[in-house]
């Protein structure tokens, strides 16, 4: 192994105020998880209401004398080919907001559960940008399932080395989410990313 591909194993003594908090229930975790999914959702669905459907300008039949129900337009939502009543129009807002304090609490809880499950390791990946180096890093450390690699910065070298490996998700420390943590089989924190997480999750909200 060349000097650039060596890994540095750091002490596993993680700060208890982040990785060993009391998790009484999972309600906040569920809210944070759903919030991530909702905020990632795009309003692409767009249906035509009766005013958007072409045709229907002429009354289908006269008002009286036919024995049938009165109708003013064939674009009525109850007609085949008519508009859609109360359908999506692409302007829906699905976002769910959590306070900054709630987000930090949820992240501490998620990291605590991951730590209890022995999913978290602190390792530094040194690479020149080769995929083979990242693959060897995974193999040497027995990381063969869904790996969440948390770094302080997404350098061009790390991006090139991990882009073509299917089971790695590369995330910057300040963009870490409950969704990423709970869905990972193994979480690899770099030394610098651990420092960022400590500062971020122990900071008091104003």
C-alpha positions as CSV (number, residue, x, y, z in Angstrom):
1,X,0.0,0.0,0.0
2,X,1.4,3.4,-0.9
3,X,1.6,6.3,1.6
4,X,-1.5,7.9,0.1
5,X,-3.8,5.0,0.8
6,X,-3.0,4.5,4.4
7,X,-5.8,4.8,6.9
8,X,-5.5,6.2,10.4
9,X,-7.6,4.6,13.1
10,X,-8.6,7.1,15.7
11,X,-9.7,6.4,19.3
12,X,-13.3,5.2,19.5
13,X,-14.0,7.3,22.7
14,X,-16.8,9.5,21.3
15,X,-18.2,12.4,23.3
16,X,-21.1,11.3,25.4
17,X,-23.0,14.5,25.0
18,X,-23.5,13.6,21.4
19,X,-23.1,9.8,21.0
20,X,-24.6,8.7,24.3
21,X,-27.7,10.8,25.0
22,X,-31.0,9.6,26.5
23,X,-33.4,8.4,23.8
24,X,-36.8,8.1,25.6
25,X,-38.8,7.6,22.4
26,X,-38.5,7.8,18.7
27,X,-41.1,10.5,18.0
28,X,-38.6,13.3,17.2
29,X,-36.5,10.9,15.1
30,X,-39.6,10.1,13.0
31,X,-40.4,13.8,12.6
32,X,-36.9,14.5,11.4
33,X,-36.9,11.5,9.1
34,X,-40.2,12.5,7.5
35,X,-39.1,16.1,7.3
36,X,-36.0,15.1,5.2
37,X,-38.2,13.1,2.8
38,X,-40.8,15.9,2.6
39,X,-38.3,18.6,1.9
40,X,-36.7,16.5,-0.8
41,X,-40.1,16.1,-2.6
42,X,-40.8,18.0,-5.8
43,X,-44.3,19.0,-6.9
44,X,-44.1,17.6,-10.4
45,X,-47.7,16.4,-10.7
46,X,-49.9,18.8,-12.7
47,X,-53.5,18.1,-13.7
48,X,-55.9,20.2,-15.8
49,X,-58.9,21.7,-14.2
50,X,-62.1,22.3,-16.2
51,X,-60.9,25.7,-17.3
52,X,-57.6,24.2,-18.7
53,X,-59.2,21.5,-20.9
54,X,-59.9,22.5,-24.5
55,X,-63.4,22.3,-25.9
56,X,-66.6,22.3,-24.1
57,X,-67.7,25.8,-25.2
58,X,-71.0,24.7,-26.4
59,X,-73.8,23.4,-24.2
60,X,-74.1,19.6,-24.8
61,X,-77.9,19.7,-25.1
62,X,-80.6,22.1,-24.4
63,X,-81.6,22.9,-20.8
64,X,-85.1,21.4,-20.9
65,X,-87.1,18.8,-22.7
66,X,-84.6,16.0,-23.3
67,X,-85.3,14.1,-20.1
68,X,-81.6,14.2,-19.2
69,X,-79.8,16.0,-16.5
70,X,-78.8,19.6,-17.3
71,X,-75.2,20.3,-18.3
72,X,-73.4,23.4,-19.4
73,X,-70.1,21.9,-20.6
74,X,-68.6,18.6,-21.5
75,X,-65.5,19.6,-19.6
76,X,-67.3,19.0,-16.3
77,X,-65.1,16.9,-14.0
78,X,-67.7,14.2,-13.8
79,X,-67.5,13.7,-17.6
80,X,-65.0,11.5,-19.3
81,X,-62.4,13.8,-20.8
82,X,-63.3,16.6,-18.5
83,X,-61.2,18.5,-16.0
84,X,-59.9,17.1,-12.7
85,X,-61.5,18.4,-9.6
86,X,-59.1,19.4,-6.8
87,X,-56.1,17.8,-8.5
88,X,-52.5,18.9,-8.0
89,X,-51.3,21.9,-10.1
90,X,-47.5,21.8,-9.4
91,X,-47.6,24.6,-6.8
92,X,-48.0,22.3,-3.7
93,X,-45.6,22.9,-0.8
94,X,-44.7,19.6,1.0
95,X,-42.0,21.0,3.2
96,X,-42.0,20.3,6.9
97,X,-40.1,22.5,9.3
98,X,-38.2,21.6,12.5
99,X,-36.6,24.1,14.8
100,X,-32.8,24.2,14.9
101,X,-32.9,22.8,18.5
102,X,-35.1,19.9,17.5
103,X,-32.8,19.1,14.5
104,X,-29.8,18.9,16.8
105,X,-31.6,16.8,19.4
106,X,-32.8,14.4,16.7
107,X,-29.2,14.1,15.3
108,X,-27.8,13.4,18.7
109,X,-30.4,10.7,19.2
110,X,-29.7,9.1,15.8
111,X,-26.0,9.1,16.4
112,X,-26.5,7.6,19.9
113,X,-28.6,4.8,18.4
114,X,-25.9,4.2,15.7
115,X,-23.2,4.2,18.3
116,X,-25.1,1.7,20.5
117,X,-25.4,-0.5,17.4
118,X,-21.6,-0.2,16.9
119,X,-22.1,1.3,13.4
120,X,-19.7,4.2,13.9
121,X,-16.0,4.2,13.3
122,X,-13.5,7.1,13.0
123,X,-11.2,6.6,10.1
124,X,-9.3,8.9,7.7
125,X,-9.4,8.0,4.0
126,X,-6.2,9.2,2.3
127,X,-6.5,9.0,-1.5
128,X,-5.1,10.5,-4.7
129,X,-8.5,10.1,-6.4
130,X,-8.3,6.5,-7.5
131,X,-11.4,4.3,-7.1
132,X,-9.2,1.4,-6.3
133,X,-7.9,3.2,-3.3
134,X,-11.4,3.8,-1.9
135,X,-12.3,0.1,-2.7
136,X,-9.2,-1.1,-0.8
137,X,-10.1,1.2,2.1
138,X,-13.6,-0.5,2.3
139,X,-12.1,-3.9,2.0
140,X,-9.3,-3.4,4.6
141,X,-11.9,-2.1,7.1
142,X,-14.6,-4.7,6.3
143,X,-17.0,-2.1,5.1
144,X,-19.0,-4.1,2.6
145,X,-22.6,-2.8,3.0
146,X,-24.2,0.7,3.0
147,X,-21.4,3.1,4.1
148,X,-22.0,6.7,5.1
149,X,-18.7,8.5,4.7
150,X,-18.7,11.8,6.6
151,X,-16.0,14.3,5.7
152,X,-15.2,17.9,6.5
153,X,-14.9,18.8,2.8
154,X,-15.7,17.0,-0.4
155,X,-12.3,17.3,-2.1
156,X,-11.9,16.5,-5.8
157,X,-9.8,13.5,-4.9
158,X,-12.4,12.0,-2.5
159,X,-15.2,12.7,-5.0
160,X,-13.3,10.9,-7.8
161,X,-12.4,8.0,-5.6
162,X,-15.9,7.4,-4.3
163,X,-18.2,8.4,-7.2
164,X,-18.2,5.0,-8.9
165,X,-18.6,2.9,-5.7
166,X,-22.3,2.0,-5.2
167,X,-22.4,1.4,-1.5
168,X,-20.7,4.7,-0.4
169,X,-22.7,7.9,0.3
170,X,-20.4,10.9,0.8
171,X,-21.7,13.6,3.0
172,X,-20.2,16.8,4.5
173,X,-20.4,16.9,8.3
174,X,-22.6,20.0,8.4
175,X,-25.1,18.4,6.0
176,X,-25.5,15.2,8.1
177,X,-29.2,14.2,8.5
178,X,-31.2,11.7,10.5
179,X,-32.2,10.0,7.3
180,X,-28.6,9.3,6.3
181,X,-27.7,8.1,9.7
182,X,-30.6,5.7,10.2
183,X,-30.3,4.2,6.7
184,X,-26.5,3.5,6.9
185,X,-25.1,0.1,7.9
186,X,-21.8,1.7,8.8
187,X,-20.9,5.3,9.5
188,X,-17.3,6.4,8.9
189,X,-16.4,9.8,10.4
190,X,-13.2,11.5,9.5
191,X,-11.2,13.2,12.3
192,X,-12.0,16.7,11.1
193,X,-15.7,15.9,10.5
194,X,-15.9,14.7,14.1
195,X,-14.6,18.1,15.3
196,X,-17.3,19.8,13.1
197,X,-20.0,17.6,14.5
198,X,-18.9,18.3,18.1
199,X,-19.0,22.1,17.5
200,X,-22.3,21.9,15.6
201,X,-24.3,19.7,17.9
202,X,-23.1,21.1,21.2
203,X,-23.7,24.8,20.2
204,X,-26.6,26.5,21.9
205,X,-29.4,27.8,19.7
206,X,-30.2,31.5,20.0
